[in-house]
Amino acid sequence: PFCRQLARRGRFVIRYDNRDTGLSTKYPPGAPPYNFEDMMDDAIRVLDHHGVGKAHVAGMSMGGMLAQNVALKYPELVSALTVISSSPLGVDTSGLPGATEAYKEHSAQGANVDWSKREQVLDFMVKDARAIASTRHPFDEVRTRAMIEADYDRSGGLASATNHFLLKGGGLKRTVRDLTAPLLVIHGTADPLFPVDHGEALAKAVPGARLVKVEGGGHELHRNDWPQIIDAIAAHH
Protein backbone atom coordinates (compact mmCIF):
# COMPACT_ATOMS: atom_id res chain seq x y z
CA PRO A 1 0.00 0.00 0.00
CA PHE A 2 2.84 2.46 0.77
CA CYS A 3 4.42 2.02 -2.65
CA ARG A 4 1.02 2.08 -4.36
CA GLN A 5 0.29 5.43 -2.75
CA LEU A 6 3.64 6.73 -3.94
CA ALA A 7 2.89 5.45 -7.44
CA ARG A 8 -0.43 7.30 -7.40
CA ARG A 9 1.59 10.48 -6.97
CA GLY A 10 3.03 9.95 -10.44
CA ARG A 11 6.13 7.98 -9.47
CA PHE A 12 7.24 4.77 -11.21
CA VAL A 13 8.13 2.74 -8.12
CA ILE A 14 10.58 -0.17 -8.23
CA ARG A 15 10.83 -2.18 -5.03
CA TYR A 16 13.04 -5.26 -4.95
CA ASP A 17 14.16 -7.92 -2.50
CA ASN A 18 17.80 -7.69 -1.43
CA ARG A 19 19.86 -10.88 -1.57
CA ASP A 20 18.89 -13.32 1.18
CA THR A 21 15.39 -11.82 1.50
CA GLY A 22 11.99 -12.31 -0.08
CA LEU A 23 12.09 -14.15 -3.41
CA SER A 24 15.74 -13.33 -4.13
CA THR A 25 18.62 -15.81 -4.02
CA LYS A 26 19.31 -17.22 -0.54
CA TYR A 27 22.65 -18.37 0.84
CA PRO A 28 23.27 -20.54 3.90
CA PRO A 29 23.34 -18.43 7.07
CA GLY A 30 26.78 -17.63 8.41
CA ALA A 31 29.03 -17.10 5.39
CA PRO A 32 27.56 -14.84 2.69
CA PRO A 33 29.58 -15.10 -0.58
CA TYR A 34 28.96 -11.41 -1.35
CA ASN A 35 29.72 -8.04 0.20
CA PHE A 36 28.07 -4.63 0.57
CA GLU A 37 29.58 -3.52 -2.75
CA ASP A 38 27.75 -6.35 -4.52
CA MET A 39 24.46 -5.22 -3.00
CA MET A 40 25.03 -1.69 -4.34
CA ASP A 41 25.63 -3.10 -7.81
CA ASP A 42 22.43 -5.16 -7.49
CA ALA A 43 20.43 -1.92 -7.25
CA ILE A 44 21.95 -0.63 -10.48
CA ARG A 45 21.35 -3.96 -12.24
CA VAL A 46 17.67 -3.72 -11.29
CA LEU A 47 17.52 -0.25 -12.86
CA ASP A 48 19.29 -1.53 -15.98
CA HIS A 49 16.82 -4.40 -16.24
CA HIS A 50 13.93 -1.93 -16.24
CA GLY A 51 15.66 0.38 -18.69
CA VAL A 52 15.83 3.22 -16.18
CA GLY A 53 18.72 5.60 -16.86
CA LYS A 54 18.37 7.76 -13.76
CA ALA A 55 16.39 7.26 -10.57
CA HIS A 56 15.37 8.79 -7.26
CA VAL A 57 16.90 6.24 -4.88
CA ALA A 58 15.37 5.69 -1.44
CA GLY A 59 16.45 3.40 1.38
CA MET A 60 15.67 2.80 5.02
CA SER A 61 18.01 1.72 7.82
CA MET A 62 20.63 -0.56 6.20
CA GLY A 63 18.94 0.36 2.93
CA GLY A 64 19.72 3.97 3.75
CA MET A 65 23.42 3.13 3.92
CA LEU A 66 23.09 1.22 0.65
CA ALA A 67 21.32 4.16 -0.96
CA GLN A 68 24.06 6.60 0.11
CA ASN A 69 26.70 4.27 -1.32
CA VAL A 70 24.81 3.87 -4.59
CA ALA A 71 24.47 7.65 -4.97
CA LEU A 72 28.20 8.11 -4.35
CA LYS A 73 29.37 5.22 -6.54
CA TYR A 74 26.98 5.98 -9.41
CA PRO A 75 26.28 9.74 -9.19
CA GLU A 76 25.31 9.92 -12.86
CA LEU A 77 22.46 7.44 -12.27
CA VAL A 78 20.93 9.01 -9.15
CA SER A 79 18.70 12.06 -9.65
CA ALA A 80 17.72 12.37 -5.98
CA LEU A 81 18.33 10.51 -2.72
CA THR A 82 16.02 9.81 0.22
CA VAL A 83 17.48 8.29 3.38
CA ILE A 84 15.11 7.10 6.10
CA SER A 85 16.00 6.05 9.67
CA SER A 86 19.70 5.65 8.92
CA SER A 87 23.07 7.23 9.68
CA PRO A 88 25.57 9.36 7.73
CA LEU A 89 28.13 7.47 5.65
CA GLY A 90 31.80 8.30 6.12
CA VAL A 91 31.14 10.85 8.86
CA ASP A 92 32.40 10.53 12.44
CA THR A 93 29.36 9.41 14.46
CA SER A 94 31.27 8.43 17.60
CA GLY A 95 29.79 11.41 19.44
CA LEU A 96 26.21 10.47 18.56
CA PRO A 97 24.01 8.34 20.82
CA GLY A 98 23.76 4.67 19.94
CA ALA A 99 20.81 2.32 20.23
CA THR A 100 18.84 2.61 23.45
CA GLU A 101 19.60 0.20 26.28
CA ALA A 102 16.09 -1.22 26.03
CA TYR A 103 16.57 -1.99 22.35
CA LYS A 104 20.00 -3.53 22.92
CA GLU A 105 18.55 -5.82 25.59
CA HIS A 106 15.79 -6.90 23.23
CA SER A 107 18.18 -7.37 20.30
CA ALA A 108 20.49 -9.61 22.35
CA GLN A 109 17.60 -12.04 22.76
CA GLY A 110 17.80 -12.75 19.05
CA ALA A 111 20.80 -14.98 19.77
CA ASN A 112 18.45 -17.37 21.59
CA VAL A 113 16.06 -17.71 18.66
CA ASP A 114 16.13 -20.86 16.54
CA TRP A 115 15.74 -19.13 13.17
CA SER A 116 14.58 -22.37 11.55
CA LYS A 117 11.49 -22.51 13.82
CA ARG A 118 8.64 -20.47 12.39
CA GLU A 119 6.77 -19.71 15.61
CA GLN A 120 9.94 -18.72 17.49
CA VAL A 121 10.92 -16.37 14.72
CA LEU A 122 7.45 -14.85 14.44
CA ASP A 123 7.22 -14.26 18.19
CA PHE A 124 10.63 -12.57 18.24
CA MET A 125 9.91 -10.43 15.19
CA VAL A 126 6.63 -9.21 16.70
CA LYS A 127 8.57 -8.23 19.83
CA ASP A 128 11.11 -6.54 17.56
CA ALA A 129 8.38 -4.57 15.81
CA ARG A 130 7.06 -3.44 19.18
CA ALA A 131 10.58 -2.47 20.31
CA ILE A 132 11.09 -0.16 17.32
CA ALA A 133 7.51 1.13 17.10
CA SER A 134 6.23 4.68 17.16
CA THR A 135 5.62 6.15 20.60
CA ARG A 136 2.86 8.33 19.19
CA HIS A 137 0.57 5.73 17.65
CA PRO A 138 -0.92 2.57 19.19
CA PHE A 139 0.88 -0.69 18.36
CA ASP A 140 -1.37 -2.97 16.29
CA GLU A 141 -0.12 -6.44 17.20
CA VAL A 142 -2.66 -8.31 15.07
CA ARG A 143 -1.83 -6.41 11.89
CA THR A 144 1.90 -6.56 12.66
CA ARG A 145 1.89 -10.33 13.17
CA ALA A 146 -0.05 -10.84 9.96
CA MET A 147 2.50 -8.77 8.02
CA ILE A 148 5.43 -10.65 9.54
CA GLU A 149 3.77 -14.02 8.83
CA ALA A 150 3.25 -13.02 5.20
CA ASP A 151 6.87 -11.88 4.93
CA TYR A 152 8.16 -15.07 6.55
CA ASP A 153 6.09 -17.35 4.31
CA ARG A 154 6.90 -15.43 1.13
CA SER A 155 10.61 -15.60 1.97
CA GLY A 156 10.56 -19.22 3.07
CA GLY A 157 12.00 -18.17 6.42
CA LEU A 158 14.21 -15.35 7.63
CA ALA A 159 17.38 -17.23 8.61
CA SER A 160 19.40 -16.20 5.54
CA ALA A 161 18.59 -12.53 6.15
CA THR A 162 20.88 -12.67 9.19
CA ASN A 163 23.77 -12.75 6.68
CA HIS A 164 23.32 -8.99 6.32
CA PHE A 165 24.82 -8.54 9.77
CA LEU A 166 28.03 -10.22 8.57
CA LEU A 167 28.65 -8.22 5.40
CA LYS A 168 32.00 -6.65 4.70
CA GLY A 169 32.17 -3.21 3.11
CA GLY A 170 34.13 -4.06 -0.01
CA GLY A 171 37.15 -1.95 0.82
CA LEU A 172 36.16 1.44 -0.58
CA LYS A 173 35.66 4.36 1.79
CA ARG A 174 33.04 6.91 0.77
CA THR A 175 31.64 9.93 2.54
CA VAL A 176 28.21 11.45 2.11
CA ARG A 177 29.91 14.86 2.14
CA ASP A 178 30.75 14.16 -1.54
CA LEU A 179 27.09 13.67 -2.47
CA THR A 180 25.94 15.56 -5.57
CA ALA A 181 22.28 14.44 -5.68
CA PRO A 182 19.66 16.41 -3.72
CA LEU A 183 19.18 14.75 -0.31
CA LEU A 184 16.01 14.23 1.72
CA VAL A 185 16.41 12.82 5.23
CA ILE A 186 13.39 11.36 7.04
CA HIS A 187 13.81 10.32 10.67
CA GLY A 188 11.55 9.48 13.60
CA THR A 189 12.15 11.49 16.76
CA ALA A 190 11.78 8.34 18.89
CA ASP A 191 13.94 5.96 16.81
CA PRO A 192 15.56 3.57 19.34
CA LEU A 193 18.05 2.06 16.88
CA PHE A 194 19.41 5.20 15.20
CA PRO A 195 18.36 8.10 17.43
CA VAL A 196 17.25 11.21 15.53
CA ASP A 197 20.70 12.77 16.08
CA HIS A 198 21.91 10.52 13.24
CA GLY A 199 19.38 11.98 10.83
CA GLU A 200 20.30 15.49 11.95
CA ALA A 201 24.01 14.77 11.42
CA LEU A 202 23.32 13.36 7.95
CA ALA A 203 21.33 16.42 6.88
CA LYS A 204 23.99 18.72 8.33
CA ALA A 205 26.77 16.96 6.39
CA VAL A 206 25.20 17.73 2.99
CA PRO A 207 24.61 21.34 1.93
CA GLY A 208 21.00 21.96 0.92
CA ALA A 209 19.71 18.71 2.43
CA ARG A 210 16.16 18.70 3.77
CA LEU A 211 15.34 17.02 7.09
CA VAL A 212 11.81 15.84 7.84
CA LYS A 213 11.25 14.70 11.42
CA VAL A 214 8.40 12.30 12.13
CA GLU A 215 7.11 13.18 15.58
CA GLY A 216 7.22 10.14 17.87
CA GLY A 217 8.33 8.01 14.93
CA GLY A 218 10.26 4.83 15.68
CA HIS A 219 12.47 2.75 13.39
CA GLU A 220 9.55 2.02 11.09
CA LEU A 221 7.12 3.51 8.60
CA HIS A 222 3.92 3.61 10.67
CA ARG A 223 0.90 3.80 8.38
CA ASN A 224 -0.45 6.80 10.33
CA ASP A 225 2.71 8.66 9.30
CA TRP A 226 2.52 7.66 5.63
CA PRO A 227 0.87 10.90 4.44
CA GLN A 228 3.71 13.03 5.85
CA ILE A 229 6.40 10.66 4.52
CA ILE A 230 4.84 10.19 1.07
CA ASP A 231 4.28 13.95 0.68
CA ALA A 232 7.96 14.55 1.42
CA ILE A 233 9.23 11.86 -0.98
CA ALA A 234 6.86 12.84 -3.79
CA ALA A 235 7.93 16.49 -3.53
CA HIS A 236 11.66 15.66 -3.53
CA HIS A 237 13.50 15.76 -6.84
C-alpha positions in Angstrom: 0.0 0.0 0.0 2.8 2.5 0.8 4.4 2.0 -2.7 1.0 2.1 -4.4 0.3 5.4 -2.7 3.6 6.7 -3.9 2.9 5.4 -7.4 -0.4 7.3 -7.4 1.6 10.5 -7.0 3.0 10.0 -10.4 6.1 8.0 -9.5 7.2 4.8 -11.2 8.1 2.7 -8.1 10.6 -0.2 -8.2 10.8 -2.2 -5.0 13.0 -5.3 -5.0 14.2 -7.9 -2.5 17.8 -7.7 -1.4 19.9 -10.9 -1.6 18.9 -13.3 1.2 15.4 -11.8 1.5 12.0 -12.3 -0.1 12.1 -14.1 -3.4 15.7 -13.3 -4.1 18.6 -15.8 -4.0 19.3 -17.2 -0.5 22.6 -18.4 0.8 23.3 -20.5 3.9 23.3 -18.4 7.1 26.8 -17.6 8.4 29.0 -17.1 5.4 27.6 -14.8 2.7 29.6 -15.1 -0.6 29.0 -11.4 -1.3 29.7 -8.0 0.2 28.1 -4.6 0.6 29.6 -3.5 -2.7 27.8 -6.4 -4.5 24.5 -5.2 -3.0 25.0 -1.7 -4.3 25.6 -3.1 -7.8 22.4 -5.2 -7.5 20.4 -1.9 -7.3 21.9 -0.6 -10.5 21.3 -4.0 -12.2 17.7 -3.7 -11.3 17.5 -0.2 -12.9 19.3 -1.5 -16.0 16.8 -4.4 -16.2 13.9 -1.9 -16.2 15.7 0.4 -18.7 15.8 3.2 -16.2 18.7 5.6 -16.9 18.4 7.8 -13.8 16.4 7.3 -10.6 15.4 8.8 -7.3 16.9 6.2 -4.9 15.4 5.7 -1.4 16.5 3.4 1.4 15.7 2.8 5.0 18.0 1.7 7.8 20.6 -0.6 6.2 18.9 0.4 2.9 19.7 4.0 3.7 23.4 3.1 3.9 23.1 1.2 0.7 21.3 4.2 -1.0 24.1 6.6 0.1 26.7 4.3 -1.3 24.8 3.9 -4.6 24.5 7.7 -5.0 28.2 8.1 -4.4 29.4 5.2 -6.5 27.0 6.0 -9.4 26.3 9.7 -9.2 25.3 9.9 -12.9 22.5 7.4 -12.3 20.9 9.0 -9.2 18.7 12.1 -9.7 17.7 12.4 -6.0 18.3 10.5 -2.7 16.0 9.8 0.2 17.5 8.3 3.4 15.1 7.1 6.1 16.0 6.1 9.7 19.7 5.7 8.9 23.1 7.2 9.7 25.6 9.4 7.7 28.1 7.5 5.7 31.8 8.3 6.1 31.1 10.9 8.9 32.4 10.5 12.4 29.4 9.4 14.5 31.3 8.4 17.6 29.8 11.4 19.4 26.2 10.5 18.6 24.0 8.3 20.8 23.8 4.7 19.9 20.8 2.3 20.2 18.8 2.6 23.5 19.6 0.2 26.3 16.1 -1.2 26.0 16.6 -2.0 22.3 20.0 -3.5 22.9 18.6 -5.8 25.6 15.8 -6.9 23.2 18.2 -7.4 20.3 20.5 -9.6 22.3 17.6 -12.0 22.8 17.8 -12.8 19.1 20.8 -15.0 19.8 18.5 -17.4 21.6 16.1 -17.7 18.7 16.1 -20.9 16.5 15.7 -19.1 13.2 14.6 -22.4 11.6 11.5 -22.5 13.8 8.6 -20.5 12.4 6.8 -19.7 15.6 9.9 -18.7 17.5 10.9 -16.4 14.7 7.5 -14.9 14.4 7.2 -14.3 18.2 10.6 -12.6 18.2 9.9 -10.4 15.2 6.6 -9.2 16.7 8.6 -8.2 19.8 11.1 -6.5 17.6 8.4 -4.6 15.8 7.1 -3.4 19.2 10.6 -2.5 20.3 11.1 -0.2 17.3 7.5 1.1 17.1 6.2 4.7 17.2 5.6 6.2 20.6 2.9 8.3 19.2 0.6 5.7 17.6 -0.9 2.6 19.2 0.9 -0.7 18.4 -1.4 -3.0 16.3 -0.1 -6.4 17.2 -2.7 -8.3 15.1 -1.8 -6.4 11.9 1.9 -6.6 12.7 1.9 -10.3 13.2 0.0 -10.8 10.0 2.5 -8.8 8.0 5.4 -10.7 9.5 3.8 -14.0 8.8 3.2 -13.0 5.2 6.9 -11.9 4.9 8.2 -15.1 6.5 6.1 -17.3 4.3 6.9 -15.4 1.1 10.6 -15.6 2.0 10.6 -19.2 3.1 12.0 -18.2 6.4 14.2 -15.3 7.6 17.4 -17.2 8.6 19.4 -16.2 5.5 18.6 -12.5 6.2 20.9 -12.7 9.2 23.8 -12.7 6.7 23.3 -9.0 6.3 24.8 -8.5 9.8 28.0 -10.2 8.6 28.6 -8.2 5.4 32.0 -6.6 4.7 32.2 -3.2 3.1 34.1 -4.1 0.0 37.2 -2.0 0.8 36.2 1.4 -0.6 35.7 4.4 1.8 33.0 6.9 0.8 31.6 9.9 2.5 28.2 11.5 2.1 29.9 14.9 2.1 30.7 14.2 -1.5 27.1 13.7 -2.5 25.9 15.6 -5.6 22.3 14.4 -5.7 19.7 16.4 -3.7 19.2 14.8 -0.3 16.0 14.2 1.7 16.4 12.8 5.2 13.4 11.4 7.0 13.8 10.3 10.7 11.6 9.5 13.6 12.1 11.5 16.8 11.8 8.3 18.9 13.9 6.0 16.8 15.6 3.6 19.3 18.1 2.1 16.9 19.4 5.2 15.2 18.4 8.1 17.4 17.3 11.2 15.5 20.7 12.8 16.1 21.9 10.5 13.2 19.4 12.0 10.8 20.3 15.5 11.9 24.0 14.8 11.4 23.3 13.4 8.0 21.3 16.4 6.9 24.0 18.7 8.3 26.8 17.0 6.4 25.2 17.7 3.0 24.6 21.3 1.9 21.0 22.0 0.9 19.7 18.7 2.4 16.2 18.7 3.8 15.3 17.0 7.1 11.8 15.8 7.8 11.3 14.7 11.4 8.4 12.3 12.1 7.1 13.2 15.6 7.2 10.1 17.9 8.3 8.0 14.9 10.3 4.8 15.7 12.5 2.7 13.4 9.6 2.0 11.1 7.1 3.5 8.6 3.9 3.6 10.7 0.9 3.8 8.4 -0.4 6.8 10.3 2.7 8.7 9.3 2.5 7.7 5.6 0.9 10.9 4.4 3.7 13.0 5.8 6.4 10.7 4.5 4.8 10.2 1.1 4.3 13.9 0.7 8.0 14.6 1.4 9.2 11.9 -1.0 6.9 12.8 -3.8 7.9 16.5 -3.5 11.7 15.7 -3.5 13.5 15.8 -6.8 
